[in-house]
Amino acid sequence: ITYKILFKDAFSMTGGHPVYGPLSVQIIAHAMRSEGVDRIAIISYEPELFSSGDLPTGKTISHIRELDSVQLELRVRPGVTVHVYAQTCATEKRRRRKRGKLEDPNKFVVINYLVCEGCGDCSVESNCLSVVPKETKFGRKRQIDQNSCNKDYSCLNGFCPSFVTVEGKIERPQAAAAYQDELKALGNALPDADVPVIDSCYDLLVTGVGGTGVVTIGALITMAAHLEGKGASELDFMGFAQKFGPVLSYLRIGEQPADINQVRIEPASADALIGCDLVVSSSPKASITYQRGHTRAVVNSAEMHTGDVIRQRDANLRVDARLAAIESAIGSGNLSSMNANRLAERLMGDTIYANIIMTGCAWQKGMIPVSLEALQRAIELNGVKTDANKQAFMWGRIAAHDPAAIEKLLGANETARIESLEDMIEARREFLVGYQNATLAERYVTLVEKVRAAEASLGDGESLSRAVTQAWFRLLSYKDEYEVARLQTSPEFLASVHQDFGDRAKLRFHLAPPLLGGKKDARGRPLKREFGAWILPVFRLLARLKGLRGTAFDIFGYTAERRMERELITEFESLISDALPTLDAANCDELLTRVRAYLDVRGFGPVKEQSVQEMRATG
């Protein structure tokens, strides 16, 4: 048997209290040795912190990268073994960094979305919701939410060359400073809001996810009520220390403290909802408090993904359906929604301000029974980024009063729309010209147009054409060494990095070049290596050699992965060519299913090989 002991050096569920008494990794190891355990494995992100002289015999000290191999060894070893996992709790790390008690690593992870295949292996490896979906014209990819990242860098273990770390003296631009004149002008034009009248007790529900400041919003509102001499209570339901866990704050405000006879909001009695997260706002625990025709709500429509995105890479939150469900519960005309995360990112440079923007919006709509002066004083008393929070609150008020002004400021081109099939084809045709040449692009368009013509003869649908447009492009533009080199040195990607992190940003690339061989992990997957910016000239040279792709001089084309990718191209082209002459309404759906199966062929190396095996297994 193997005992696994977690040592995280703090009780975060009670506010990050230190472990009192004589307890440490070293003491635990000696105690286990005194019990007769002769094999003790210590795993840590910082193995250099442990000295062999402080530990008993029969122990090993390993980095977290070696976790799999250590566990496999302990699994088959006879007798009792102990695995001590030493890692500071992520919540406690964020708390200490915020208070300046722990160094905040000057290292950020960036994903080049053009290289990314959207396979989700990085999410599987890290089990982290800071690796978020990014919707692009080439489908769903991944990106890192820098505002919530714990910086444990486990996502780098994903078998993918799209990951780049940015190091050095980072100079991220301050978005808030760019709109000061507009904020002042629009703020001066704001009318006063109607503060709701409190009838015995006002019930306000605030919903959101852990780590985004939901409890802080409740604290600001109840403090504002206290400053006005009102009675106020806050009851928080949350997963302690659970990043992205659901949070519900029940706020009850009365003219007098005696007016509050309990702290929980009764079913069907909420006066208002500030929905900082769409999923939690549409959950049964929240909706049970809604009263049709009475409850008013302002909801953040941003997609803050749940753990489903780790297990299902294409998980869909069904935003429109959830908003419709909330509106059905509270009545038509009582719901307002906006993408507060987008506003916070564009206007303030940080999504952490999304909830305070939501609060400003709710106040302007007359949903918070406290005065503007009291709320602003509560923000001052909180003492955390006072000026920035006041600006975010003002932007929320502006968004409630004049949303058109916000859209005009941010640019109408960001308005979501359904991409036409013609736009999809043209974007991919243009990409393939840069990927290889016009000949390949023409081969792509020819097959797609044949499918469009065949499907048009059956009716008005274009589901098959869209699926072929995506799948055929993905197969033709497989990301070999030439393509990864081209995309990692693309002016678009390098400019975006320097725009976000400053001109002095230093780049490091994380790759597992097949021709260099190297070590493998416990699963047999090649271990990635880190390459400095010196590799950029090598990338540029390699990118210029893309004309060798598929020829006898393509040294990369002889690997099993490249042969498999070329076989998939031939196989798919034959599938479509053979099916089109006999395509009719009866077999169109069957062909569509087979085409969509190819869309699941993603990733690199062993990840892609597994996806091909799964695709073939499903027929």
Helices and strands as residue ranges (DSSP letters): E 2-7, E 10-11, G 12-14, E 17-18, H 25-34, E 39-44, G 47-49, G 52-54, E 59-63, G 64-66, H 67-76, E 81-86, H 90-98, E 107-111, H 121-126, E 131-136, E 139-144, G 154-157, E 163-167, G 175-179, H 180-188, E 202-209, H 214-227, E 231-238, E 246-254, G 257-259, E 272-275, H 278-281, H 284-287, E 296-300, H 308-311, H 319-330, E 335-338, H 340-343, I 344-348, G 351-353, H 354-364, H 372-382, H 386-401, H 403-410, G 412-414, H 421-435, H 438-456, H 463-476, H 481-488, H 491-501, E 506-511, G 514-516, E 529-531, H 535-544, G 546-548, G 555-558, H 560-579, G 580-582, H 588-598, H 605-617
